[in-house]
Amino acid sequence: MKDRQRPPVIIIGAHRSGTTATARALELLGLQIGEHLDSHREPRPLQKLHEDYLQRTGAAWYNPQPFLKWIETTEGKQDCSSYLRTNLPRDFARIFGYRRNPKGFWLQARLSFGGRWGWKEPRTTLFAPTWVEIFPEARIVHVVREALAAASSIRERELKFQAAGDPPISNLADLDYCTQLVQTYLAAGERLADFPNYHRLQFEELQANPPAMLEQLARFCDLRVVTRDLAAAAASIRPARVRSTSS
């Protein structure tokens, strides 16, 4: 893609940290994040692009340490960069969730004329330094949720999958492991904290005051927001669960 395409808004954060709700709200505010997406507002080809490379290094989204160690090396950093740079130009539309149909072509054309765009896929958090090399003017929205809440959600989802007959994923039924996993993603995202266009969004604060937090986020993402869209986006944010205080 070229012409007047703007740098992307890249939404990062651990799994179950509120990235889906944040992405959905930003869509309502005018951010284009693809057309052919799963229920979590993610393009499956981008998931596969990331996961295939993780597997090359003996890693996975739920076991990122081998990958993180690999890209700390000069060889690993160069190899990861080459992998993304090679795949991106030849398959841009599919990777970011655009179909080869009239709507898909129209949405891609909007990018060429300056439409604000981006994506959300939690594995991006691990690959974030390489993506920033490719898009040095990208705007990074790092969604952070209280670690135990995110970890509990990962574990609950895993137990539901197992109950439905899915094979277990190593260690995800262990709350301590899930907490460490969330903290690993948090540290991975914070590698970009000194990046000029980095914005940390505490998800609990978004839940507590959606209009104010989304208005601030829209300004950071350079989205032109009208009152009606802001109201719709704010209404899409579910409040935090009320925890019982009984013993």
Buried (B, 14 or more C-beta within 10 A) or exposed (E): EEEEBBBBBBBBBBBBBBBBBBBBBBBBBBBBBBBBBEEBBBBBBBBEBBBEBBEBBEBBBBBBEBBBEBBEEEEBBEBBBEBBEEBBEEEEBBBBBBBEEEEBEEBBEBBEEEBBBBBBBBBBBBBBBBBBBBBEEBBBBBBBBBBEBBBBBBBEBBEEBBEEEEEEBEBBBBBEBBBBBBBBBBEBBBBBEEBEBBBBBBBEEBBEEBBEBBBBBBEBBBBEBEEEBBBEBBEBBEEBEEEEEEE
